[in-house]
Amino acid sequence: MSNENIYNPHVSIDCVVFGFNGEKLKVLLIERTIKENNGLYNDKKLPGSIIFADEDLDTAASRVLNELTGLKNIYLSQFHSFGNPKRTENPRDILWLENTTQLKIGRIVTVGYVALIKIDRKIQFKNENTTANWFDLNEVLKMNLAFDHSEIIHKGLEYIRHNMDIEPHLLFELLPRKFTISQLRILYDTVHQSRSDVRNFQKKVAQWPYVVPLDEMETGVSHRAARLYKYRKTK
Amino acid sequence: MSNENIYNPHVSIDCVVFGFNGEKLKVLLIERTIKENNGLYNDKKLPGSIIFADEDLDTAASRVLNELTGLKNIYLSQFHSFGNPKRTENPRDILWLENTTQLKIGRIVTVGYVALIKIDRKIQFKNENTTANWFDLNEVLKMNLAFDHSEIIHKGLEYIRHNMDIEPHLLFELLPRKFTISQLRILYDTVHQSRSDVRNFQKKVAQWPYVVPLDEMETGVSHRAARLYKYRKTK
């Protein structure tokens, strides 16, 4: 192995946190401000950070999410690592990194984690240096995010789509404990980027043993109240 | 971010290459010899290497596999990254790394790739410094491999098991172009660590539109010749 080819990159973690407000799929992003020669520049990035020397990747992911949002005990799944040497090529990203880490940064390989959380979970949106916020996924996909974070979000979405077919419980992590079939359909369609027919979807759900109708209806809605359902774990 | 916590690990690639000889699932391993004070020590490891400064992860995975086995144009899927700080703690592994790379090695985060290949593909088993070989998966799982390579193989196996249910074509990468139902069943059971009933399995396969019976039978077998099948890509 020729030695001069070898180079130590930094390794970081980036978390794609999805939430669902009953209508839209949301992504949790951190807003950052960069002081440039000609003023301040604002954009958004995923919650992420370089790993510490003695940290396992999973531990680093939990720490990062906790530091930036206050969230604890979140189930984070590692889904893909991103190591294109060009992912840290934007001078704005390098400037920001060097300001925030006080390190000379070259290449960074980042390990992507995904989490699905109920959107009403208490989040500490503001802390000393950063502000976190929920953004509509559809809007986010049009934004110019920091680094390759758009690609990471795309890949994270692909991962949950892929895995929901094998592990349908993932879908219910995003819904309130009691939900309507309409909420379930909207979420399903958002994740699958599909548009289900209302009746066909109802037939499909009737075959899911883990979706159980309750003796309860929605309250406080202006339209005709719909039946509520809950998710029941099956082996 | 406190600077003294930050440390640049090396990033490497490890490839879990599965093959199937019609009876058993095999894994491609590299044999290594370590000169220790009290003589030579032999063990086995996955084909792997530290990434180069200008290499994307996918590129590094293809290069590594090519360098160690001569294999080209192999479809490699990234499945998981391993970053436990303790994974490079064994003095034997450190000694070997420092001898082969001429680098001072601390921590290494490795990105795991999996490939499924036909076992009769031409492999350059021997090259200047290394010897590659196929080993029975069941035997490999009992071996004491280098680093955390046993864990990486376990996780790679889990990945193909998980993905074969969604992408059944993966299974057929491992079979000869024309195969018997018995070969398919043995492979299926090996991957799923199950033991299918012969009749039930035949019923199951009859429902797979992508398994097509041929007007051909096995030849050169001592038992009653079985019908041959082929895999046909569907949408």
Interface residues (C-beta under 8 A of the other chain):
Chain A: M1 N3 N5 I6 Y7 N8 P9 H10 V11 S49 I50 I51 F52 A53 D54 E55 D56 L57 A60 Q78 H80 S81 F82 G83 N84 P85 T100 T101 Q102 L103 R107 V109 V111 H162 D165 I166
Chain B: M1 N3 N5 I6 Y7 N8 P9 H10 V11 S49 I50 I51 F52 A53 D54 E55 D56 L57 A60 Q78 H80 S81 F82 G83 N84 P85 T100 T101 Q102 L103 R107 V109 V111 H162 D165 I166
